[in-house]
C-alpha cells in the first residue's frame, strides 16, 4: 500500500478550517442597540415590580376588645418571630413501640428539612410526637405534610387544634373507644359472673 499525501493534506486542511470556525463562533459579539423604546416587555408581573420594595408596615388593630379570640390569635401569629412548639397526636388504637415513634419523628424531620422547612420532631410517648418549628411562616407546609401522614391524627399548638376535615376531636375518639372497650369488658364479665358464686 502506498502513502498518498494529497488526501491526507486535504483532510488536515479540512480539520483545521473546522477548528478555526468553531473558535471564531465562540468569540462573536452580540450588539444590542440603546434605543429600546419600541420593545414591549410583557415578562414583568406584579411580583417583579414589587421585588426589592420594603413591605408596608401592618399595625395591630387599635381596639382588640372588638375582636374574637381567633382573630386576636391570628394577629399575634402575624407578629410572632421565634420558634413554635407543638405536638402531633398519633392515631389511637394502634400498637406502637418506642422505636416506631422515634422512626416516624426521624423520617418526618428528614423529609421536611429536605423541603427547606426548619423543623425537628421528637417522640414524647407512644401516642405523641413533639415538634419545634423554627419559623411560623412554614406552619402551613408543616400542617399539610403531617396531616397527610397516615399515622398522624391531629396537631396541637397552644389552644389550636388542626385535623383533617370531618375528623372529630381526639378526645371524642378516645372516649368512644374507651366506652366500646368498657362495654366489651362488661359483656365478658357478665358471662363469667353468673357462674362464679361468692362465698361470705
C-alpha positions in Angstrom: 0.0 0.0 0.0 1.4 3.4 -0.9 1.1 6.6 1.1 -0.9 9.3 -0.8 0.0 12.7 0.6 -2.8 14.6 -1.2 -5.8 13.1 0.6 -4.0 13.4 3.9 -3.2 17.0 3.3 -6.8 17.7 2.2 -8.1 16.0 5.4 -5.7 18.1 7.6 -6.9 21.3 5.9 -10.5 20.4 6.4 -10.0 19.8 10.2 -8.0 23.0 10.6 -10.7 25.1 9.0 -13.5 23.4 11.1 -11.5 24.2 14.3 -11.0 27.8 13.4 -14.7 28.1 12.5 -15.7 26.9 16.0 -13.1 29.0 17.7 -14.4 32.2 16.0 -18.0 31.2 16.7 -17.3 31.4 20.5 -15.9 35.0 20.1 -18.8 36.5 18.2 -20.3 39.5 19.9 -24.0 40.4 20.0 -24.8 44.1 19.6 -27.9 45.4 21.4 -28.9 48.9 20.4 -29.5 51.6 23.0 -32.9 52.6 21.5 -35.3 50.1 23.0 -38.4 52.3 23.3 -40.3 50.2 20.7 -39.6 46.9 22.6 -42.6 45.6 24.5 -41.6 43.6 27.7 -44.5 41.5 28.9 -42.5 39.3 31.2 -42.7 41.6 34.2 -45.5 40.7 36.6 -46.7 42.4 39.8 -44.3 40.3 41.9 -41.4 41.5 39.8 -42.4 45.1 40.2 -42.8 44.7 43.9 -39.4 43.0 44.4 -37.0 45.0 46.4 -39.6 47.3 47.9 -40.0 47.4 51.6 -43.3 45.9 52.8 -45.9 48.2 54.2 -46.0 48.0 57.9 -49.1 46.3 59.3 -50.3 47.9 62.5 -52.3 46.0 65.1 -56.0 47.0 65.4 -56.5 49.9 67.8 -59.2 48.2 69.8 -58.7 44.5 70.3 -61.7 44.2 72.6 -64.0 44.1 69.5 -62.1 41.0 68.1 -63.0 37.4 68.9 -60.3 35.2 70.3 -59.4 33.5 67.0 -58.8 36.9 65.3 -56.6 38.0 68.3 -54.6 34.8 67.9 -54.2 35.5 64.1 -52.9 39.0 64.9 -50.4 37.6 67.4 -49.2 35.0 64.9 -48.5 37.7 62.3 -46.1 39.3 64.7 -44.5 36.1 66.0 -40.8 35.8 65.1 -39.4 33.0 67.2 -39.7 29.2 67.1 -43.0 27.4 67.7 -43.5 24.3 69.7 -46.4 21.9 69.1 -47.5 18.3 69.4 -48.7 15.7 66.9 -51.1 13.2 68.3 -50.9 9.8 66.6 -53.9 7.7 65.7 -55.3 5.8 68.7 -55.9 2.0 68.8 -52.6 1.2 67.0 -49.9 -0.7 68.9 -46.5 1.0 68.6 -43.1 0.6 70.1 -40.9 3.4 71.1 -38.6 2.6 68.2 -41.6 3.1 65.8 -42.4 6.5 67.2 -38.7 7.5 67.0 -38.6 6.3 63.4 -41.7 8.4 62.5 -40.1 11.5 64.1 -36.8 11.0 62.3 -38.4 10.3 58.9 -40.6 13.4 59.2 -37.7 15.6 60.2 -35.6 14.5 57.3 -38.4 14.8 54.7 -39.4 18.4 55.8 -35.7 19.5 56.1 -35.3 18.3 52.5 -38.1 20.6 51.6 -36.3 23.5 53.4 -38.7 23.6 56.4 -36.7 24.1 59.6 -38.4 21.6 62.0 -37.4 18.9 64.4 -39.7 16.1 65.6 -39.1 14.1 68.8 -41.0 11.2 70.3 -42.7 12.0 73.7 -44.6 8.8 74.3 -46.3 6.1 72.3 -49.1 8.4 71.1 -47.4 11.8 70.9 -44.6 13.4 68.9 -43.4 16.9 69.8 -42.1 19.3 67.1 -40.0 22.5 67.2 -40.7 24.7 64.2 -38.1 27.4 63.5 -40.4 29.8 61.7 -44.2 30.3 61.9 -44.0 31.0 58.1 -43.7 27.3 57.5 -46.7 26.3 59.5 -49.0 25.7 56.5 -46.4 23.4 54.9 -45.9 21.6 58.2 -49.7 21.1 58.7 -50.2 19.9 55.1 -47.3 17.3 55.4 -48.2 16.0 58.9 -51.9 15.6 58.2 -51.0 13.8 55.0 -49.3 11.1 57.1 -51.4 8.1 57.9 -50.0 7.8 61.5 -50.9 11.4 62.5 -54.4 12.3 63.8 -54.2 15.9 64.9 -51.7 18.8 65.5 -51.9 20.8 68.7 -50.3 24.2 69.1 -51.3 26.1 72.2 -55.1 26.3 72.1 -55.3 25.5 68.4 -56.0 22.0 67.0 -55.6 21.1 63.4 -57.2 17.9 62.0 -58.3 16.6 58.6 -61.7 18.0 57.6 -64.5 15.9 59.1 -62.4 14.2 61.8 -63.9 14.5 65.3 -61.7 15.8 68.1 -59.2 13.2 69.5 -60.9 13.3 73.0 -64.2 12.2 71.4 -62.4 9.4 69.6 -60.7 8.2 72.7 -63.9 8.4 74.8 -65.8 6.4 72.1 -63.0 3.8 72.0 -63.0 3.5 75.8 -66.8 3.2 76.0 -66.7 0.4 73.4 -63.9 -1.3 75.3 -65.8 -0.9 78.6 -69.0 -2.4 77.0 -66.9 -5.4 75.7 -65.3 -5.8 79.2 -68.8 -5.7 80.9 -70.2 -8.2 78.4 -67.3 -10.6 79.2 -67.7 -10.1 82.9 -71.5 -10.7 82.7 -70.8 -14.0 81.0 -68.4 -15.0 83.8 -70.2 -13.6 86.9 -73.3 -15.8 86.9 -71.1 -18.9 87.0 -69.0 -17.6 89.9 -70.5 -17.8 93.4 -69.2 -15.5 96.0 -68.8 -17.0 99.4 -69.2 -14.9 102.6 
